[in-house]
Amino acid sequence: MNTLTHHEGLRYSRAHRESLGLTQLRTARISGVSRFKLCLYESDNGDLTIDEHRQLLTALQREAERIRDVAAALNFGAATVADAPAAA
């Protein structure tokens, strides 16, 4: 049986991609799934294989982790109003 066991049956969606601020082109590059296939799928004019869904979800997960790591490295949220320079 061909199932999406790793991602609990989740399927790639345009909303997943857009929530990370990714274009179709960038998504295609990081996942290895062609932009043409993404475009067809997102416009309900084509299907993706289970392996393509896996590739896309794995790539989006990695991108989400990368974004989280960048934010942590920049230490967003650590500064407080008390840390701001005094007004002149």
VENSULUR-V431172 format. One record per pair of residues at least 6 apart in sequence whose C-alpha atoms are under 7 Angstrom apart, sorted by the first residue. I is the first residue (numbers start at 1). GAP is how many residues later the second one is. D is the distance in Angstrom with one decimal. If there is no record, write none. Layout:
# VENSULUR-V431172
I/GAP/D ; I/GAP/D
This chain:
# VENSULUR-V431172
3/6/6.9 ; 4/46/6.7 ; 11/42/5.9 ; 12/41/5.5 ; 12/44/6.4 ; 12/45/6.0 ; 14/28/6.1 ; 20/44/6.9 ; 24/11/6.0 ; 24/14/6.8 ; 25/10/5.8 ; 28/6/5.3 ; 28/7/5.2 ; 30/29/5.9 ; 31/24/5.5 ; 31/25/5.2 ; 31/28/5.1 ; 33/19/6.4 ; 40/6/4.8 ; 41/6/5.4 ; 41/7/6.7
